[in-house]
Amino acid sequence: MRVTELSMKHIKHASLPQDWQLKSLGDLIDIRNGYAFKSKHFKASGAPLIRQSNLTTNGIATDKPIFLPQTYLQKYAGHRISKGDVLIGMSGSIGKLCVYDLDISALQNQRTGMVKFLAPQFREYIICYLRYIENELLALAKGEAVKNISAAQIKSCLIPLPPADVAKRIVLKIQPLLAKLEISTQKLTAAKANLDDYHNAVLQKALYDGQNSLSVKLGEVATIRNGYSFPTQYTKTDVEGVPFFKVANLAQTDGCGNLFLSNTTHYISAADYTSRRLNPLKTGSIVFAKTGEAIKLNRRAILKQPSLIDNNMIGMISSSGKLDNIYLYYLLLSMRLEKMGRATTVPSVRKGDVANISIPLPPVSEQLRIVAEIEGCLASAGSLEKTISANIRQAGQLRQSIFKKAFAGKLIDN
């Protein structure tokens, strides 16, 4: 049995209860890959196309549906989805597991996997287990802008397998516990969404309402630069060079009090970045994702020191005395750049498109007043957001704790 280094590392050396076995997921499931349907065939109605972006924590999202001709249900019958089918994200939404719950048939897009159960008696047990190891599947995935995982990688993971009757008892024990936890998590998530709406409303009102000021294009008042391909062979873990930030580092910021990027494990010496002609961004530069699903997270960060960024990011700084840099930060935070993303396999935003965005440019004194107004409003909600986020994390930890006990045979009496 081939075992990946990260496959169930927490049970590799654990002793399982009597009659349990450590099996490969590939012994119990198969995964059907989707089909690369062409965007030119997309329709306003017809057969729904389920893409990896439709797979969410709360199930299949249908708020932004894409359709294909109804005849494709027969033409591509090998990629048809029916009610009750289990789908798993294999690109972007890695490991995200959803049960298709619509009454109408749909079609399965590429990088969305369908789980086929070779041992149907363990179906619900395996579903729970796949939800448990979502973070480990993400760790196995490869790629910078968009993480990808193969069916073979998923099937190589290990699963502790009890007798079928014990598996059924475990599922019956897990489900009510998770149901209560899910209700609490949904309430917390809704509260956080309300705060996000509040943040957006604050930005829109302060930056745009009643503005009669001059509008200019960003490229006229700001320097905009792309990042560089990550030079693995030149990176070090010490701090004697300049930091090299990747898209994942943007998670350090929250848009509500925490504006700066500071922590990374990647540094490049002055000699190396000079020889490779890598030009660090200036202190104060505002950086954000330009490629992949990270665009939708709408994270913006400010550099605390000269730094390099990877080629999935854009850096920007004011180049005019008429534009305050923190005002520029909040302008960028107010923009949903995914709306201008190019419709390619991997969504992307181009530097030239960003440079052509028109922004309001009132006098600097007015910009400073607007910044003060925004920061005053957001500060009042900052502590509440931190509390909600902490509670969401705790709920996730409790969920994993329930799973861990269940799959170690400690949730039920033998």
C-alpha positions as CSV (number, residue, x, y, z in Angstrom):
1,M,0.0,0.0,0.0
2,R,1.5,3.4,-1.0
3,V,1.2,5.9,1.8
4,T,1.9,9.6,1.5
5,E,3.8,11.3,4.2
6,L,0.9,13.5,5.2
7,S,-1.8,10.7,4.9
8,M,-3.4,10.4,8.3
9,K,-0.2,11.2,10.2
10,H,-2.1,11.3,13.5
11,I,-3.1,7.7,13.3
12,K,-0.1,6.1,11.5
13,H,1.4,4.9,14.8
14,A,-1.8,4.7,16.8
15,S,-3.1,1.3,17.9
16,L,-6.6,0.7,16.5
17,P,-9.4,-1.0,18.4
18,Q,-9.8,-4.8,17.9
19,D,-11.3,-5.8,14.6
20,W,-10.4,-2.4,13.0
21,Q,-8.1,-2.2,9.9
22,L,-6.0,0.6,8.4
23,K,-7.0,0.7,4.8
24,S,-6.3,2.8,1.7
25,L,-9.2,5.0,0.6
26,G,-8.6,3.5,-2.8
27,D,-9.9,0.2,-1.5
28,L,-13.2,1.8,-0.7
29,I,-13.8,4.5,-3.2
30,D,-13.1,5.6,-6.8
31,I,-13.2,9.2,-8.0
32,R,-14.6,10.2,-11.4
33,N,-13.0,13.3,-12.9
34,G,-15.1,15.9,-14.6
35,Y,-15.1,17.2,-18.2
36,A,-13.5,20.4,-19.5
37,F,-16.7,22.0,-21.0
38,K,-16.0,25.0,-23.1
39,S,-17.2,28.4,-22.0
40,K,-18.5,29.2,-25.5
41,H,-21.2,26.5,-24.8
42,F,-22.5,28.1,-21.6
43,K,-26.1,29.1,-21.7
44,A,-28.5,31.2,-19.6
45,S,-30.6,28.1,-18.9
46,G,-30.5,24.3,-19.4
47,A,-28.6,21.7,-17.5
48,P,-26.7,23.1,-14.5
49,L,-22.9,22.8,-14.7
50,I,-21.3,22.1,-11.3
51,R,-17.8,23.6,-11.0
52,Q,-15.4,23.5,-8.1
53,S,-16.4,27.1,-7.2
54,N,-19.9,25.7,-6.5
55,L,-18.6,23.5,-3.7
56,T,-18.9,25.4,-0.4
57,T,-18.9,24.6,3.3
58,N,-22.7,25.0,3.2
59,G,-23.2,22.7,0.3
60,I,-23.7,23.3,-3.4
61,A,-23.9,27.1,-4.1
62,T,-26.4,27.9,-6.9
63,D,-26.5,31.7,-6.6
64,K,-24.4,32.1,-9.8
65,P,-25.4,29.2,-12.0
66,I,-23.8,28.2,-15.3
67,F,-25.8,26.1,-17.7
68,L,-25.2,23.9,-20.7
69,P,-27.6,22.8,-23.4
70,Q,-30.1,20.2,-22.0
71,T,-29.0,17.8,-24.7
72,Y,-25.6,17.5,-23.1
73,L,-27.1,15.4,-20.3
74,Q,-27.3,12.6,-22.9
75,K,-24.3,13.6,-24.9
76,Y,-22.0,13.6,-21.8
77,A,-23.9,11.0,-19.8
78,G,-20.6,9.8,-18.3
79,H,-20.3,13.2,-16.5
80,R,-23.9,13.4,-15.3
81,I,-24.7,14.2,-11.7
82,S,-27.9,13.1,-9.9
83,K,-29.4,13.9,-6.6
84,G,-27.5,12.2,-3.8
85,D,-24.1,12.0,-5.7
86,V,-21.1,13.1,-3.6
87,L,-18.7,15.7,-5.1
88,I,-15.2,16.6,-3.9
89,G,-13.2,19.7,-4.8
90,M,-9.9,18.9,-6.6
91,S,-8.8,22.4,-7.6
92,G,-9.1,25.6,-5.5
93,S,-11.8,24.2,-3.1
94,I,-9.5,21.3,-2.2
95,G,-11.2,18.5,-0.3
96,K,-14.5,20.4,-0.1
97,L,-17.2,17.7,0.1
98,C,-20.8,18.3,-1.0
99,V,-23.8,16.0,-1.5
100,Y,-25.7,17.1,-4.6
101,D,-29.2,17.8,-3.3
102,L,-31.0,19.3,-6.3
103,D,-33.9,17.3,-7.9
104,I,-32.7,18.1,-11.5
105,S,-29.7,16.4,-13.1
106,A,-26.5,18.4,-13.7
107,L,-23.1,18.0,-15.4
108,Q,-19.7,17.7,-13.7
109,N,-17.0,20.1,-14.7
110,Q,-13.3,19.5,-14.8
111,R,-11.4,19.5,-11.4
112,T,-14.6,18.5,-9.6
113,G,-14.5,14.8,-8.6
114,M,-17.4,12.5,-8.0
115,V,-16.9,9.9,-5.3
116,K,-18.0,6.4,-6.2
117,F,-18.4,4.1,-3.2
118,L,-17.0,0.6,-3.8
119,A,-18.2,-0.5,-0.4
120,P,-21.7,1.1,-0.1
121,Q,-22.2,-0.1,3.5
122,F,-19.5,2.4,4.6
123,R,-20.8,5.4,2.5
124,E,-21.8,7.7,5.4
125,Y,-18.7,6.7,7.4
126,I,-16.4,7.6,4.4
127,I,-18.2,10.9,3.9
128,C,-17.6,11.9,7.5
129,Y,-14.0,10.8,7.2
130,L,-13.3,12.8,4.0
131,R,-14.7,15.9,5.8
132,Y,-12.3,15.2,8.6
133,I,-9.2,15.1,6.4
134,E,-10.0,18.1,4.3
135,N,-7.0,20.1,5.7
136,E,-4.6,17.2,5.0
137,L,-5.9,16.9,1.5
138,L,-5.1,20.6,1.1
139,A,-1.6,20.0,2.4
140,L,-1.1,17.2,-0.2
141,A,-2.2,19.6,-3.0
142,K,0.3,21.2,-5.3
143,G,0.4,24.6,-7.0
144,E,0.8,28.2,-6.2
145,A,-2.0,30.3,-7.6
146,V,-4.5,27.4,-7.6
147,K,-3.9,24.3,-5.5
148,N,-4.7,21.0,-7.3
149,I,-5.0,17.4,-6.0
150,S,-5.3,14.2,-8.0
151,A,-7.7,11.3,-7.5
152,A,-4.6,9.1,-6.9
153,Q,-3.5,11.4,-4.0
154,I,-6.9,11.3,-2.4
155,K,-7.2,7.5,-2.8
156,S,-3.7,7.0,-1.3
157,C,-4.8,8.4,2.1
158,L,-5.4,5.9,4.9
159,I,-8.7,5.4,6.7
160,P,-9.2,3.5,10.0
161,L,-12.0,1.1,9.1
162,P,-14.1,-0.7,11.8
163,P,-16.6,-3.5,11.1
164,A,-19.7,-2.2,9.2
165,D,-22.0,-2.3,12.2
166,V,-19.6,-0.3,14.3
167,A,-19.2,2.2,11.4
168,K,-22.9,2.7,11.4
169,R,-23.0,3.3,15.1
170,I,-20.2,5.9,14.8
171,V,-22.1,7.8,12.1
172,L,-25.2,7.8,14.2
173,K,-23.2,9.2,17.1
174,I,-21.4,11.8,15.0
175,Q,-24.4,13.2,13.1
176,P,-26.4,14.8,16.0
177,L,-23.2,16.3,17.5
178,L,-22.2,17.9,14.3
179,A,-25.7,19.1,13.6
180,K,-25.7,21.1,16.8
181,L,-22.2,22.4,16.0
182,E,-23.3,23.3,12.5
183,I,-26.2,25.4,13.7
184,S,-23.8,27.4,16.0
185,T,-21.3,27.8,13.2
186,Q,-23.9,29.0,10.7
187,K,-25.0,31.7,13.2
188,L,-21.4,32.8,13.7
189,T,-20.8,32.8,9.9
190,A,-23.9,34.9,9.4
191,A,-22.8,37.4,12.0
192,K,-19.4,37.7,10.3
193,A,-21.1,38.2,7.0
194,N,-23.1,41.0,8.5
195,L,-19.9,42.6,9.7
196,D,-18.4,42.3,6.3
197,D,-21.4,44.0,4.8
198,Y,-21.0,46.7,7.4
199,H,-17.3,47.2,6.4
200,N,-18.3,47.4,2.8
201,A,-21.0,49.9,3.5
202,V,-18.6,52.1,5.5
203,L,-16.1,52.1,2.7
204,Q,-18.7,52.8,0.0
205,K,-20.2,55.7,2.0
206,A,-16.9,57.3,3.0
207,L,-15.2,56.9,-0.3
208,Y,-17.9,57.4,-2.9
209,D,-21.1,59.0,-1.5
210,G,-21.5,62.6,-2.4
211,Q,-18.1,62.7,-4.2
212,N,-17.8,65.5,-6.7
213,S,-14.1,65.4,-6.9
214,L,-11.8,64.8,-9.8
215,S,-11.5,61.2,-11.1
216,V,-8.2,59.8,-12.3
217,K,-7.0,56.5,-13.4
218,L,-4.9,54.5,-10.9
219,G,-2.0,54.2,-13.3
220,E,-1.7,58.0,-13.4
221,V,-1.1,58.4,-9.6
222,A,0.3,55.1,-8.5
223,T,3.1,52.7,-9.4
224,I,1.8,49.3,-10.2
225,R,4.0,46.2,-10.4
226,N,3.7,42.5,-10.9
227,G,5.6,40.0,-8.7
228,Y,8.2,37.4,-9.6
229,S,8.2,33.6,-10.0
230,F,9.2,32.1,-6.7
231,P,13.0,31.4,-6.8
232,T,13.0,28.3,-4.6
233,Q,16.7,27.8,-5.0
234,Y,17.6,31.2,-3.6
235,T,15.3,31.4,-0.7
236,K,16.5,31.2,2.9
237,T,14.8,31.0,6.2
238,D,16.9,33.6,8.0
239,V,16.1,37.3,8.0
240,E,19.3,38.7,6.5
241,G,17.7,39.4,3.1
242,V,14.4,40.9,2.0
243,P,11.2,39.0,2.7
244,F,9.5,37.2,-0.1
245,F,5.8,37.0,0.3
246,K,3.4,34.6,-1.3
247,V,-0.4,34.8,-1.7
248,A,-0.9,32.6,1.4
249,N,0.7,35.3,3.5
250,L,-2.2,37.6,2.9
251,A,-4.2,35.6,5.4
252,Q,-2.3,37.6,8.1
253,T,-4.5,40.6,7.4
254,D,-8.1,41.1,8.2
255,G,-9.0,44.5,6.7
256,C,-10.0,45.7,10.2
257,G,-7.1,47.0,12.1
258,N,-4.5,44.5,10.8
259,L,-3.2,46.1,7.7
260,F,0.4,45.0,7.5
261,L,2.4,42.0,6.2
262,S,5.3,41.1,8.5
263,N,5.7,37.3,8.9
264,T,7.2,35.0,6.3
265,T,9.6,32.0,6.2
266,H,11.1,33.1,2.9
267,Y,14.0,35.6,2.5
268,I,16.3,36.4,-0.4
269,S,19.8,37.9,0.1
270,A,20.7,41.2,-1.4
271,A,23.4,39.5,-3.6
272,D,20.8,37.0,-5.0
273,Y,18.0,39.4,-5.7
274,T,20.5,41.8,-7.3
275,S,22.0,39.1,-9.5
276,R,18.6,37.9,-10.6
277,R,17.4,41.5,-11.2
278,L,14.6,41.3,-8.7
279,N,13.5,44.7,-7.6
280,P,11.9,44.8,-4.1
281,L,8.8,46.8,-3.6
282,K,9.0,49.9,-1.4
283,T,7.9,50.1,2.2
284,G,4.3,51.0,2.2
285,S,3.4,49.2,-1.0
286,I,-0.1,47.7,-1.0
287,V,-0.2,44.1,-2.2
288,F,-3.0,41.8,-3.3
289,A,-3.7,38.6,-5.2
290,K,-4.3,38.8,-9.0
291,T,-4.7,35.1,-9.8
292,G,-6.9,32.2,-8.8
293,E,-9.6,31.9,-6.1
294,A,-7.6,34.1,-3.8
295,I,-8.9,37.1,-5.8
296,K,-12.4,36.5,-4.3
297,L,-11.0,36.8,-0.7
298,N,-10.4,40.5,-1.4
299,R,-7.4,40.7,0.9
300,R,-5.1,43.7,0.8
301,A,-1.9,44.2,2.8
302,I,0.7,46.9,3.3
303,L,4.4,46.1,3.4
304,K,6.3,47.1,6.5
305,Q,9.7,46.9,4.8
306,P,11.1,46.5,1.2
307,S,9.9,43.1,0.0
308,L,9.5,40.8,-2.9
309,I,6.2,39.2,-3.9
310,D,5.3,36.2,-6.0
311,N,3.9,36.4,-9.6
312,N,0.4,35.7,-8.4
313,M,0.3,39.2,-6.7
314,I,0.4,42.8,-7.6
315,G,2.0,45.6,-5.7
316,M,1.0,49.2,-5.7
317,I,2.1,52.5,-4.1
318,S,1.2,56.1,-4.5
319,S,3.5,57.9,-6.9
320,S,1.9,61.3,-6.5
321,G,1.8,63.8,-3.7
322,K,-1.9,64.1,-4.6
323,L,-2.7,60.6,-3.4
324,D,-2.4,59.5,0.2
325,N,-1.2,55.9,0.5
326,I,-3.6,54.8,3.2
327,Y,-6.5,56.4,1.3
328,L,-5.3,54.3,-1.7
329,Y,-5.3,51.2,0.6
330,Y,-9.0,51.7,1.5
331,L,-9.9,52.4,-2.1
332,L,-8.4,49.1,-3.1
333,L,-10.1,47.3,-0.2
334,S,-13.5,48.7,-1.5
335,M,-13.0,47.1,-5.0
336,R,-14.1,43.6,-5.9
337,L,-11.4,42.8,-8.5
338,E,-12.9,39.4,-9.4
339,K,-15.5,41.3,-11.4
340,M,-12.7,42.2,-13.9
341,G,-11.0,38.8,-13.9
342,R,-10.3,37.3,-17.3
343,A,-12.6,34.3,-18.0
344,T,-9.8,31.7,-18.3
345,T,-9.3,28.3,-16.7
346,V,-7.6,30.2,-13.8
347,P,-9.2,33.6,-13.1
348,S,-6.7,36.4,-13.3
349,V,-6.6,40.2,-13.1
350,R,-4.1,42.0,-15.3
351,K,-1.9,45.0,-14.3
352,G,-3.2,47.0,-17.2
353,D,-6.8,46.5,-16.2
354,V,-6.0,47.7,-12.6
355,A,-4.1,50.7,-14.0
356,N,-7.3,51.8,-15.9
357,I,-9.6,51.8,-12.9
358,S,-10.9,55.3,-12.2
359,I,-10.8,56.5,-8.6
360,P,-12.1,59.7,-6.9
361,L,-9.2,62.0,-6.0
362,P,-10.3,64.7,-3.6
363,P,-7.7,67.1,-2.0
364,V,-5.3,65.3,0.3
365,S,-6.8,67.0,3.3
366,E,-10.2,65.4,2.4
367,Q,-8.5,62.1,1.8
368,L,-7.1,62.2,5.4
369,R,-10.5,63.1,6.8
370,I,-12.0,60.1,4.9
371,V,-9.3,57.8,6.3
372,A,-10.0,58.9,9.8
373,E,-13.7,58.4,9.3
374,I,-13.2,54.9,8.0
375,E,-10.8,53.9,10.7
376,G,-13.1,55.2,13.4
377,C,-16.0,53.2,12.1
378,L,-14.0,50.0,11.6
379,A,-12.3,50.2,15.0
380,S,-15.7,50.0,16.7
381,A,-16.4,46.6,15.0
382,G,-12.9,45.3,15.2
383,S,-13.1,43.6,18.7
384,L,-16.5,42.0,17.8
385,E,-15.0,40.6,14.6
386,K,-12.0,39.1,16.4
387,T,-14.4,37.5,18.9
388,I,-16.6,36.0,16.2
389,S,-13.5,34.8,14.3
390,A,-12.1,33.2,17.4
391,N,-15.4,31.4,18.1
392,I,-15.5,30.1,14.5
393,R,-12.0,28.7,14.9
394,Q,-13.0,27.1,18.2
395,A,-16.1,25.5,16.5
396,G,-13.8,24.1,13.8
397,Q,-11.4,22.7,16.5
398,L,-14.3,21.1,18.3
399,R,-15.5,19.5,15.1
400,Q,-12.1,18.0,14.4
401,S,-11.9,16.8,18.0
402,I,-15.2,14.9,17.5
403,F,-14.0,13.4,14.3
404,K,-10.6,12.4,15.9
405,K,-12.3,10.5,18.7
406,A,-14.7,8.9,16.3
407,F,-12.0,7.6,14.0
408,A,-9.9,6.3,16.9
409,G,-12.9,4.3,18.2
410,K,-13.3,6.4,21.3
411,L,-16.7,8.0,20.6
412,I,-18.7,4.9,21.2
413,D,-18.5,2.0,23.6
414,N,-17.3,-1.2,22.0
